[in-house]
Amino acid sequence: MPPDTARVRLEKQLQMVKKAAASKSKGKSKNRLKENSRPAAPASVSGDSANVETRRKVEVQWSAKKNADLTDALLSVIEERESIRVALGFAKGDRNSGVSTTGGGNALERHYEKIAREVFLVRYSDLGKTEANIPKLGNSVKNRIDALKKLYRTHRETLGKTGAGLISENRDSEITAGSELDNIWQKVQAEFPWYKRMDALMKNHPSIARDAVANSTTSVNTGVLDAAVRRTSNGDSVTDDESPSSDDGGSDAQSSDKEPLQPLQPVEVPQPSTPSATPSTAAAPQSAQKRKVDDLFNSVKELSELAREQRLRQVELKEAEKTKWSVKKAKMKAEAELALDRECREHAKAEAEAQQAHELQMMEMQLRIAQVNRGVAEPPAELPLPSAIDPALQ
């Protein structure tokens, strides 16, 4: 084989090796560029954890006892501003007073942020919250309000219609002390101290207002009331019934007042059984219903009077027991003082008699000593002995 041919072959092999190395390095660089342009999974995970940590820093632990003042402030803001109450479904707007029936036309998020701004930036500015935290604080306020609604409904069902009615009318003082209802009410106050404030806000709420007519025995379809109430709150804002209820303390409670919108239905008026029925016959169901309401009112009134009499009787019995014990105590004290005085006098009398006997004995001994000193063995016959004078000296 000629040397030139071998040299050419070696050069070709060298070029092939260089091309292979160049193509390999080029492929590595392309792969490196793809990896750099693709978002890394660990970075995304770390970013999510960072977001979770940021959110946790902003959230408020409403259920903690130390943050009970925050819930008080939240309810105070709602109570003081009618536009917020209307927007959140706690009240109806009044065109005469200038308050819109939709809460001013602002979205619910704006109202929640307004509450959060008032609570955390004005009333509790020392917590260190800033305007940048308001969106997440607004969501936290929304969750707290939904949780308060659910807790209110739960405790209202626990109290029952009679107990809830008495408390709504500020007649909780008429509840018999020590009764089952009184024990339930005490437990509700301990677990949910905001019940009365929520009751004042929820009186006009559609879900609570429906309970007042749910027991009607007429054939009128009350579904039209739901549609009428919801029509008044249409607009840019929506009610709290559509918002999930989850407290920042970690609860995932869902709002119980989320119900589908019912269409308007015609009112079914009961027709008389005969064509010749008089108007008074047609009004008979209403009279019967009125009598039932009157009977119920009278029974509740009688129960209230009976409970009041029982409480008065209990008070009288307690006062009588106190008086009886006071008299007995005074009598025992007087008897003890008399016994002590009697014992003291007897003791003083005994001491006086003992002292007198001692003095007489000393006098007799002195007389005998004087007689011995004079040399007289016996006293003169005409003089009686000291023992004859005082029999106690014998």
VOVEXNU-688861 format. One line per field, with one value per residue (C-alpha): x, y, z. Coordinates in steps of 0.05 Angstrom, whole numbers, plus 5000, padded with zeros to 4 digits. Each point is the difference from the previous one (the first is absolute). Layout:
N
X <- X:...
Y <- Y:...
Z <- Z:...
END
This chain:
394
X <- 5000:5029:5017:4956:4939:5010:5010:4935:4963:5026:4980:4929:4994:5025:4948:4945:5020:5000:4931:4972:5029:4972:4931:5001:5019:4946:4947:5021:4995:4930:4977:5029:4962:4935:5010:5013:4939:4954:4974:5030:4951:5038:4999:4925:4989:5043:4962:4933:5025:5024:4930:4969:5045:4984:4926:5006:5034:4942:4943:4967:4986:4930:4983:5056:4976:5052:4969:4929:5007:5010:4932:4968:5031:4977:4928:5003:5020:4942:4951:5023:4995:4932:5029:5043:4941:4959:5056:5011:4926:4989:4951:4958:5016:4954:4994:4972:5061:5048:5028:5001:4965:5064:5047:5026:5016:5068:5021:5000:5076:5003:4955:5042:5063:4967:4985:5071:5029:4958:5017:5074:5025:4958:4976:5058:5056:5050:4995:5046:4954:5008:4960:5035:4968:4929:4979:5018:4972:4935:4995:5014:4944:4953:5016:4990:4931:4978:5025:4961:4937:5007:5014:4940:4954:5028:4989:4931:4979:5028:4958:4937:4945:4976:5069:5022:4936:5009:5072:4983:4949:5051:4957:5055:4989:4935:5035:4993:5066:5027:4954:5024:4991:5039:5057:5000:5000:5058:5040:4985:5024:5064:5015:4973:4999:4979:4932:4958:5038:4993:4927:4988:5035:4968:4928:4988:5042:4959:5018:4977:4939:4975:4996:4946:4952:5024:4945:4942:4941:4971:5004:5039:5067:5053:5052:4982:5027:5069:5000:4975:5054:5055:4975:5011:5074:5016:5054:5075:5006:4979:4979:5042:4959:5046:5065:5034:5003:5068:5030:5075:5008:5001:4926:4972:4928:4954:4945:4932:4960:5022:4935:4979:4959:4927:4957:4939:4939:4927:4967:4950:4940:4954:4933:4934:4968:4933:4986:4951:5053:4999:5063:4999:5005:5059:5035:4991:5071:5029:4957:5021:5073:4991:4968:5059:5049:4960:4998:5075:5012:4956:5035:5068:4974:4974:5065:5037:4955:5008:5076:4999:4958:5048:5059:4965:4983:5072:5023:4950:5021:5073:4984:4959:5058:5048:4954:4990:5074:5013:4950:5029:5070:4982:4965:5061:5045:4957:4997:5075:5010:4953:5035:5067:4976:4970:5064:5042:4956:5003:5075:5006:4955:5042:5064:4970:4979:5068:5034:4956:5014:5075:4998:4962:5049:5058:4967:4991:5073:5023:4958:5031:5070:4985:4975:5062:5044:4963:5004:4926:4985:4926:4959:4958:4935:4960:5029:4972:5045:5005:4970:4939:4992:5005:4977:5039:5065:4985
Y <- 5000:5069:5047:5055:4955:4982:5074:5020:4945:5023:5072:4978:4961:5060:5045:4950:4997:5077:5004:4948:5038:5066:4971:4969:5066:5036:4951:5010:5076:4994:4955:5049:5058:4960:4984:5073:5024:4948:5019:4955:4960:5011:5075:4999:4959:5046:5060:4969:4987:5072:5024:4955:5029:5071:4984:4970:5062:5044:4955:5014:4947:5024:4940:5015:5030:5055:5024:5006:5076:4995:4966:5054:5054:4965:4997:5073:5022:4961:5028:5072:5001:4986:4994:4942:4967:5005:4973:4941:4983:5023:5055:5028:5065:5060:5047:5055:4999:5000:4931:4956:4933:4969:5030:5058:4962:4975:4928:4958:4996:5075:4998:4945:5040:5062:4962:4972:5070:5028:4943:4988:5068:5047:4965:4951:5034:4973:4931:5025:4987:5043:5017:4944:4950:5025:4952:4939:5031:5013:4927:4983:5047:4966:4931:5025:5030:4935:4961:5046:4989:4925:5001:5044:4953:4940:5031:5026:4929:4977:5051:4981:5048:5017:5016:5037:5041:5021:5020:5038:5041:5012:4957:4952:5022:4962:4933:4958:4995:4929:4976:4963:5062:5041:4950:5001:5076:5004:4951:5041:5064:4966:4970:5056:5067:5037:4965:5062:5045:4950:4991:5075:4999:4935:5018:5028:4948:4960:4932:5023:5039:4936:4965:5048:4977:4928:4974:5035:4954:5039:4974:5061:4982:5037:4987:5067:5034:4971:5025:5069:5006:4979:5047:5060:4982:4991:5046:5004:4968:4930:4975:4961:4938:4986:5005:4939:5001:4982:5033:5018:4956:4941:4981:4981:5014:5014:5053:4968:5057:4984:4984:5001:5060:4982:5028:5041:4957:5021:5006:4944:5030:4948:4998:4991:4932:5027:5058:5032:5006:5067:5043:4981:4926:5016:5035:4940:4972:5067:5003:4930:5018:5063:4959:4952:5058:5030:4932:4992:5071:4987:4935:5033:5056:4950:4963:5065:5018:4931:5005:5069:4974:4941:5047:5045:4939:4977:5069:5001:4931:5021:5063:4960:4951:5058:5032:4934:4987:5072:4992:4932:5028:5060:4954:4954:5060:5027:4932:4994:5069:4984:4934:5034:5054:4949:4960:5062:5020:4931:4999:5069:4977:4938:5041:5050:4944:4967:5066:5012:4930:5011:5066:4970:4942:5049:5040:4937:4981:5069:4995:4933:5027:5060:4953:4956:5062:5021:4931:4987:4928:5008:5062:5028:4964:5063:5010:4953:4964:5027:4935:5014:5068:4974:4928:5000:4998:4933
Z <- 5000:4980:5057:4970:5002:5073:5017:4965:5036:5068:4984:4982:5065:5039:4967:5015:5073:5004:4968:5048:5060:4974:4989:5069:5034:4959:5024:5072:4993:4970:5057:5050:4967:5003:5073:5016:4962:5033:5070:5052:5043:5066:4989:4988:5062:5041:4971:5020:5070:5004:4978:5053:5053:4977:5003:5068:5026:4976:5024:5067:5052:5015:5044:5049:5066:4996:4934:5027:4997:4925:4992:5044:4956:4937:5024:5023:4930:4970:5052:4989:4923:4969:4930:5022:5035:4936:4957:5046:5004:5071:4982:4943:4966:5007:4941:5045:5045:4940:5013:4938:5003:4973:5051:4959:4936:5024:4991:5062:4999:5007:5061:5032:4986:5029:5064:5002:4990:5057:5047:4986:4977:5043:5063:5008:4964:5051:4966:4945:4941:4937:4939:4963:5047:4989:4943:5041:5064:4962:4982:5073:5022:4951:5027:5072:4984:4967:5060:5048:4959:5003:5075:5012:4962:5037:5069:4979:4983:5067:5038:4963:4977:5070:5027:4937:5002:5073:4988:4936:5041:5056:5047:5020:5072:4998:4989:5063:5037:5001:4944:4939:4957:5050:4998:4923:5000:5049:4956:4937:5034:5022:4931:4956:5038:4936:4995:5018:4953:4943:5017:4993:4932:4974:5017:4930:4964:4949:5030:5069:4975:4966:5067:5023:4944:4993:5047:4965:4988:4942:4929:4976:4968:5040:4947:4969:5062:4987:4928:5022:5053:4952:4945:5046:5009:4925:4971:5000:5068:5022:5069:5047:4984:4941:5038:5032:5076:5028:5061:4999:5060:4952:4995:4932:5018:4941:5003:5011:4967:4929:4964:4928:4977:4996:4944:5012:5009:5001:5067:5011:5036:5033:4963:5037:4996:4975:4952:5049:5056:5036:5011:5074:4979:4955:5058:5046:4990:5018:5063:5019:4989:5042:5055:4998:5004:5058:5036:4990:5026:5060:5016:4996:5044:5051:5000:5011:5058:5030:4993:5033:5058:5009:5002:5051:5042:4998:5021:5057:5024:4999:5039:5050:5009:5010:5052:5036:5003:5024:5057:5019:4997:5045:5050:5003:5010:5057:5034:4995:5030:5058:5014:4999:5048:5047:5001:5013:5059:5030:4993:5033:5057:5011:5001:5050:5047:4995:5014:5061:5028:4990:5037:5059:5004:5001:5056:5042:4990:5020:5064:5018:4988:5045:5055:4995:5006:5063:5031:5000:4980:4995:4988:5057:5012:4990:4930:4948:4952:4929:4975:5042:4968:4928:4989:4935:5039:5032
END
